[in-house]
Amino acid sequence: AVVSTQSTGISNIFSPEKSVASPNFTNRWAMIAPAFLTHLCIGAPYAWSAMSGPLTRGSGFVCSAADDWTMTSATAPMSILFAFHGMSAALAGKWQMKVGTRATISAAALSFGGGFLLSAVGVATHNIGLVYLGYGVLGGIGLGLSYTPPIQTLIEWFPEKKGLASGLTIMGFGSGALLFAPAAGVLLDKFTRLPTYLGTAVDTVTENGRLYTEIGGKMMEVVYA
């Protein structure tokens, strides 16, 4: 009797064996595109500087209001992300070799994408902790898991051109800001809600370091700009 070790179901889809190309696939140059595009996507954090400034003016818009995040707080997520990038890449190395490329990239996509979604909730609810956890921790883990596999895979396809293979892949990572910084600018312009100009003569009340004025029978925070 022989016991089959072949994986079944979902585990079969993500098994290391499924990462091996079929004998009929011979165009190794086609493998450059997925490796490059994977690194292009995870290069998105290089565009964080395009968003950190507006995050310090969430309430004030033209200038920071009292309850807005400081620039130090708004730039910290990128530092946290790259810290967890290095730690997760180092700690998950053996696990990546065991489970294969598909499982690793799938886990990275869940962590990276889920982290971005969680950080979006943090921005929407003005919760900096969620931004740190989502963009910084989960995003960094996803980045660490997805950084090495595309490089290693492409090097295996080009054993005689290792420098070319790694360079083409990492080029995508460095190009992330070229795509995502303009995209962030377009989205900010589209979804930003412009402030209401109240004029030059406005009666204000100061409370706990914040300026308020009465609008429609309610006290609303205002800023001078």
Secondary structure by P-SEA (a helix, b strand, c coil): ccccccccccccccccccccccccccccccaaaaaaaaaaaacccccccccaaaaaacccccccccccccccccaaaaaaaaaaaaaaaaaaaaaaaaacaaaaaaaaaaaaaaaaaaaaaaaaaccaaaaaaaccaaaaaaaaaaccaaaaaaaaaccccaaaaaaaaaaaaaaccccaaaaaaaaaaacbbbbbbcccbbbbbbcccbbbbbcccbbbbbbcc
